[in-house]
Amino acid sequence: MVAVGGVVDGDFGGGGAAGETLSHVVPREIAELVVGAFNGVQMYAQLETDLEDVEYRVSLLLKNLLPSIASPSVLLRLDLAVDRGARLVAEQREERVPASV
C-alpha cells in the first residue's frame, strides 16, 4: 500500500485543488481502484490472449473509468487511444538516436 500512497501524494494529490478532478474524488480511493482495475484487466488479458490485446483492454478501462474522475476540460486533453503506448515508445527511441551529420 505504500506505493499507492506515494503515487497519491506525489501525482494525484493536487488534482482536486487544480480543478483537474471532479469534486467527489478521493485520491487514495481512486488510486486503489485504478491499481486494482488495471491488475484485473492485465490478468484477464494474460488469460484470454497472452497479453496480445492488453493495450485495447487498458484503453477501454480508462475510457470508461476516467469520466468519473477527471474534469471535462482534462478529459478533452487526454490521449486514450489504443496505440498511445507504442507511439510514446517510438518517440523515446527517436530522441535517443543521434542525428546524422
Long-range contacts (C-beta under 8 A, 24 or more apart in sequence): 4-28, 4-31, 4-32, 4-35, 5-31, 7-31, 19-71, 19-73, 20-70, 20-71, 20-74, 21-69, 21-70, 21-71, 21-74, 22-68, 22-69, 22-70, 22-71, 25-69, 30-69, 33-65, 34-65, 37-61, 37-65, 55-82, 55-83, 55-84, 55-85, 55-86, 56-82, 59-84
